[in-house]
Amino acid sequence: MTCLLGLPGNDEHLMRPVVNLLPVLLLIWNCAVVETSCQSFDAGCNPLTVSLLYTVGQVTVPRAHRLYVSHSGVTTINAYTISAPGQLSLMQSVNLTNVSEQLALAADNRYLYAAEALSNAVTPIAVSDTGFLSPMPSITGFNTPFGVTTSSSNRLFVSNQGIPYDVRSYTIQGDGTISLLGSTSGSMINPRAIAIHPGGRFVQVALENGSLGSALLSLNSIGAPTWVSNTNIAGTTNVYGLTYDFSGNYLLLASIAAPNTLFSYQVNQTDGSLNLTQTQSVGGNVRYGIASHPALPIVYLAYETVSAQIDAYAIAPGGSISLRSSISLPATGSRTILVDKLGLALYSINSNGNVYGVTLNPGTGDFVSVTGPFFSDTNPVGGALLHRPDKL
């Protein structure tokens, strides 16, 4: 397929290389590129400024081609084909030794990692060029591993909920095995989800504890972690999920039990420390249903109980947050939400046995429509999106 660069009508002043359009948001869906000047959420950011451009194809931005979903009720991982934003079809199911709640893809998309807490193991899963999965021998030596995430430098981070409550970092080898770089325990209790700062020097770990909200870790030049401090949140029962915004200027985390609150912290870019900016009451318990837009100041929340909906909160300069929009889901039970790197869709993994797709306005990040339900299996809980620039 051949496309010409320029707006419909070929306005001469817009006939310029795609790369010169940066830093405005460029989103490629097949051949189309969406350009928008909406870079902040002030009243003057008009979604009508979004225009459609075309490219010959020399510039590629990876889109989500596959969704992988794990379950806490069965040992299967389901692989879905994403044919269009929010549209899923089951491609494959594979079995692990035990159930896995959290999944993470290596930066090069060659391996998927599943934390199997009941087996005290992490299982690497080879990912083929077409996105099919082949489980490999499990790696043992963990103590109730739970949170897993990967960095752009091809590091794997694992949190252990068993004593000494540590977080470990590994180099991902070419064959999918891992080599320990370092570990840290500090004063963490029940570490869960892990968020890596976009700058790559800091890590925040959610803590399932009556008063501790998260733990700050620093990373040295090879990616080994050192515990720095905890963030105490009085009155909060547990924190399961947390996320940095796309700029790395703010950390957002939500409590899973009363009071149901979204916390916004400004991040010190020198040492990673946090300064509380705002607390905001929200519509229900948030487990891992928190995710940031990849290029706009928005954080999305989905609720495990009470509210069958997903909310979008705008993050203003300085870190203050406000409800921007909401969309209803057909059922409660959102455990995890994932947003694709183009901001075209998010996916809600629900404990009722289904996955839902929610399409997004690529220029504003607002909700457009809900697709699904797409059947998963017993108690789906974790997931990962495979992004590739090539057509699978």
HELIX and SHEET records of a PDB file:
HELIX    1   1 GLU A   12  LEU A   14  5                                   3    
HELIX    2   2 VAL A   18  LEU A   21  5                                   4    
HELIX    3   3 PRO A   47  THR A   49  5                                   3    
HELIX    4   4 ALA A  117  SER A  119  5                                   3    
SHEET    1   A 3 LEU A  25  TRP A  29  0                                        
SHEET    2   A 3 ALA A  32  THR A  36 -1                                        
SHEET    3   A 3 SER A  51  TYR A  54 -1                                        
SHEET    1   B 4 GLN A  87  ASN A  95  0                                        
SHEET    2   B 4 THR A  76  ALA A  84 -1                                        
SHEET    3   B 4 ARG A  63  HIS A  71 -1                                        
SHEET    4   B 4 PRO A 380  ARG A 388 -1                                        
SHEET    1   C 4 LEU A 103  LEU A 105  0                                        
SHEET    2   C 4 TYR A 111  GLU A 116 -1                                        
SHEET    3   C 4 ALA A 121  VAL A 127 -1                                        
SHEET    4   C 4 LEU A 133  PRO A 135 -1                                        
SHEET    1   D 4 LEU A 103  LEU A 105  0                                        
SHEET    2   D 4 TYR A 111  GLU A 116 -1                                        
SHEET    3   D 4 ALA A 121  VAL A 127 -1                                        
SHEET    4   D 4 ILE A 139  THR A 140 -1                                        
SHEET    1   E 4 PRO A 145  THR A 150  0                                        
SHEET    2   E 4 ARG A 155  ASN A 160 -1                                        
SHEET    3   E 4 VAL A 167  ILE A 172 -1                                        
SHEET    4   E 4 ILE A 178  THR A 184 -1                                        
SHEET    1   F 4 PRO A 191  ILE A 196  0                                        
SHEET    2   F 4 PHE A 202  LEU A 207 -1                                        
SHEET    3   F 4 LEU A 212  LEU A 219 -1                                        
SHEET    4   F 4 PRO A 225  ASN A 232 -1                                        
SHEET    1   G 4 VAL A 239  TYR A 244  0                                        
SHEET    2   G 4 TYR A 250  SER A 255 -1                                        
SHEET    3   G 4 THR A 261  VAL A 267 -1                                        
SHEET    4   G 4 LEU A 274  SER A 281 -1                                        
SHEET    1   H 4 ILE A 290  SER A 292  0                                        
SHEET    2   H 4 ILE A 298  ALA A 302 -1                                        
SHEET    3   H 4 GLN A 309  ILE A 315 -1                                        
SHEET    4   H 4 ILE A 321  SER A 328 -1                                        
SHEET    1   I 4 SER A 334  VAL A 339  0                                        
SHEET    2   I 4 ALA A 345  ASN A 350 -1                                        
SHEET    3   I 4 ASN A 354  LEU A 360 -1                                        
SHEET    4   I 4 PHE A 367  PHE A 375 -1                                        
END                                                                             
